[in-house]
C-alpha cells in the first residue's frame, strides 16, 4: 500500500497563515476546524481554509518541505496559493 504525505498552507479567520504536514489531508483540515486536540494556533483562529497543498513521497520529505515553506515570507507563501486560484 502506497502512503502519501502532504504539506499544506491554511488561511485562518484572522488572515494569518499556518503551514503543516500530514498523511491524511482531509482529516487534518477537518481536525483544524473542529477538534479539541491539535494545533492551538488554528484552534483559536477558526475557521481555517485550505489554500495550498502538495504531495510528498515520504514523511521526511513532507517535514523538510514544511520547514522550507515556514521560512518563506507571507508574500512568498501567498504566491503558492494564488497559482492554484487561477
URPE-V640524 format. One line per field, one symbol per residue. phi: phi as a letter, one per 20 degrees, with the letter a starting at -180 (. if undefined). A space follows every 10 residues. Layout:
phi = ???
This chain:
phi = .eddccdbcd defenfdcdb badbffffff fgecfedoff gegecffdcf dabbececff fffffgffff fffgfffffg efffff
